[in-house]
Amino acid sequence: MRKLDWNEYKEFKKYTHKEDKLAIAVDFIKSYYNIYAASDVYEMLSEDEIGKMLLEKRAIKEAEDLENFMFKS
């Protein structure tokens, strides 16, 4: 799996109206990497230290939890 490019994320973050960092990260992964499946987004986030922190903050422990989060935001 690819690593998250946090410099590109910061640039992407400048142009979004959302304030939730996890929601922005999910949108960024969808847009920048063309990854839409919750399981793939979860895998990418869970393999990154900052991504892990974002998931832990929301108590997201598996792809299904992330999928529920994605459809709520």
Long-range contacts (C-beta under 8 A, 24 or more apart in sequence): 1-40, 1-43, 1-44, 1-47, 2-33, 2-44, 3-47, 3-48, 4-29, 4-44, 4-45, 4-48, 4-50, 4-51, 5-32, 6-50, 8-32, 18-73, 20-73, 21-54, 22-54, 22-55, 22-57, 22-58, 22-60, 22-69, 23-69, 23-73, 25-51, 25-54, 26-66, 26-69, 26-70, 26-73, 38-63, 38-64, 38-66, 38-67, 38-70, 39-63, 41-66, 41-70, 42-66
